Amino acid sequence: MGTTANLFLLLLFSVLVFRRSSALSATTTVHIQNDIESYEADLFYHCMSNDDDLGKRSLNQGQEWYWEFGAIKKTHFWCDFRWYDNGDYHWKSGTFTVYSRRSVEQRKFYDYVCGTDCKWSARRDGLYIYYVENRVWKKINEWHVE
């Protein structure tokens, strides 16, 4: 092979390695915010994956918490949520996926909806996700009444 062909192959290889390493090192952020419209409605939650337990936490109304991670092919995070509704005197709860790349459908969904910055809003009637491209919040899950 000639020098030009070798340089071309070296350049092509470098680009492929760079693209692969960039994709693997991309940081994904998941935000949880307490937007429950109720007097002193604290949101209690426990987020985890198969590899990481992020611990039990709580957010006062209007507060936000986030974490960052390197998303790989099978990354899957879910959270157990719970809050007390002072309006109807019941606990509301739910266990919901907040980020997943387990299946092709899930990868497409999270890539389309939020890319590498997923925002979740806990509200009185359920859990909402922010659609970045459309700039709108959409309800994805409803609370279970205890």
C-alpha positions as CSV (number, residue, x, y, z in Angstrom):
1,M,0.0,0.0,0.0
2,G,1.1,3.5,-0.7
3,T,1.8,6.2,1.8
4,T,-1.5,8.0,1.0
5,A,-3.5,4.9,1.6
6,N,-1.8,4.2,4.9
7,L,-2.4,7.8,6.0
8,F,-6.1,7.5,5.0
9,L,-6.5,4.3,7.0
10,L,-4.7,5.8,10.0
11,L,-7.0,8.9,9.9
12,L,-10.1,6.7,9.5
13,F,-9.1,4.5,12.4
14,S,-8.4,7.6,14.6
15,V,-11.8,9.1,13.8
16,L,-13.6,5.8,14.6
17,V,-11.7,5.4,17.9
18,F,-12.4,9.0,18.9
19,R,-16.1,8.7,18.1
20,R,-16.4,5.5,20.1
21,S,-14.5,6.8,23.1
22,S,-16.5,10.1,23.0
23,A,-19.7,8.2,23.0
24,L,-18.6,6.1,26.0
25,S,-17.4,9.0,28.0
26,A,-20.5,11.2,27.4
27,T,-21.9,12.3,30.7
28,T,-25.7,11.9,31.3
29,T,-27.5,13.9,33.9
30,V,-30.8,13.0,35.5
31,H,-32.7,15.7,37.5
32,I,-35.5,15.2,40.0
33,Q,-37.4,18.2,41.1
34,N,-40.3,18.6,43.6
35,D,-43.0,20.6,41.9
36,I,-45.9,19.2,44.0
37,E,-48.4,22.0,44.6
38,S,-49.3,21.3,48.2
39,Y,-48.5,22.8,51.6
40,E,-45.1,21.5,52.7
41,A,-45.2,18.4,50.4
42,D,-41.8,16.8,50.9
43,L,-40.9,14.3,48.2
44,F,-39.1,11.2,49.5
45,Y,-37.2,9.1,47.0
46,H,-34.6,6.4,46.6
47,C,-32.9,6.1,43.2
48,M,-30.7,3.2,42.1
49,S,-29.4,1.0,39.3
50,N,-28.1,-2.5,39.2
51,D,-24.6,-1.1,40.0
52,D,-25.3,2.0,42.1
53,D,-27.5,2.8,45.1
54,L,-27.8,6.6,45.4
55,G,-29.4,6.4,48.8
56,K,-32.6,7.6,50.4
57,R,-33.2,11.3,50.0
58,S,-35.9,14.0,50.3
59,L,-36.7,17.2,48.5
60,N,-38.7,20.1,49.9
61,Q,-41.2,21.7,47.6
62,G,-39.3,23.7,44.9
63,Q,-36.0,21.9,45.4
64,E,-34.0,19.9,42.8
65,W,-31.4,17.1,42.9
66,Y,-29.4,15.6,40.1
67,W,-26.7,13.0,39.5
68,E,-24.4,12.3,36.6
69,F,-23.1,9.1,35.1
70,G,-21.5,7.6,32.0
71,A,-24.4,5.8,30.2
72,I,-23.5,2.5,28.6
73,K,-25.6,0.1,26.7
74,K,-27.5,-1.5,29.6
75,T,-27.7,1.5,32.0
76,H,-31.0,1.5,33.9
77,F,-31.9,3.8,36.8
78,W,-35.2,3.8,38.6
79,C,-36.5,5.6,41.7
80,D,-39.0,4.8,44.4
81,F,-41.0,8.0,45.1
82,R,-43.3,8.7,48.0
83,W,-45.1,11.9,49.3
84,Y,-48.0,12.8,51.6
85,D,-50.9,14.6,50.1
86,N,-52.2,17.1,52.7
87,G,-55.2,17.7,50.5
88,D,-56.7,14.2,50.6
89,Y,-54.7,12.8,53.5
90,H,-53.2,9.9,51.6
91,W,-49.7,8.8,50.8
92,K,-48.9,8.8,47.0
93,S,-46.1,6.6,45.7
94,G,-44.6,4.9,42.6
95,T,-41.5,3.1,41.4
96,F,-40.6,4.5,38.0
97,T,-37.7,4.2,35.5
98,V,-36.0,7.6,35.1
99,Y,-33.3,6.5,32.6
100,S,-32.7,3.3,30.6
101,R,-30.8,2.0,27.7
102,R,-31.8,-1.7,28.1
103,S,-33.6,-2.0,24.9
104,V,-33.6,-0.4,21.5
105,E,-36.9,1.2,22.2
106,Q,-35.7,2.7,25.5
107,R,-32.5,4.0,23.9
108,K,-34.5,5.7,21.2
109,F,-37.0,7.2,23.7
110,Y,-34.4,8.7,26.0
111,D,-32.2,9.9,23.1
112,Y,-35.2,11.6,21.6
113,V,-36.8,13.0,24.7
114,C,-33.8,14.3,26.7
115,G,-30.5,13.2,25.1
116,T,-27.9,13.4,27.9
117,D,-30.0,15.7,30.2
118,C,-33.2,14.1,31.6
119,K,-35.4,16.3,33.7
120,W,-38.2,14.9,35.9
121,S,-40.8,16.9,37.7
122,A,-42.9,15.4,40.6
123,R,-46.3,17.0,40.5
124,R,-49.5,16.5,42.3
125,D,-51.0,14.3,39.6
126,G,-47.9,12.3,38.6
127,L,-44.3,12.3,37.3
128,Y,-43.5,14.4,34.3
129,I,-40.5,14.4,31.9
130,Y,-39.2,17.4,29.9
131,Y,-39.2,17.0,26.1
132,V,-36.1,19.0,25.2
133,E,-36.9,19.4,21.5
134,N,-40.6,20.5,22.0
135,R,-39.8,22.4,25.3
136,V,-42.8,20.9,27.1
137,W,-43.4,18.7,30.2
138,K,-45.4,15.5,29.6
139,K,-46.9,13.3,32.3
140,I,-45.4,9.8,32.0
141,N,-46.5,8.2,35.3
142,E,-49.4,8.5,37.8
143,W,-49.1,8.1,41.6
144,H,-50.5,5.1,43.4
145,V,-52.7,6.0,46.3
146,E,-51.9,4.2,49.6
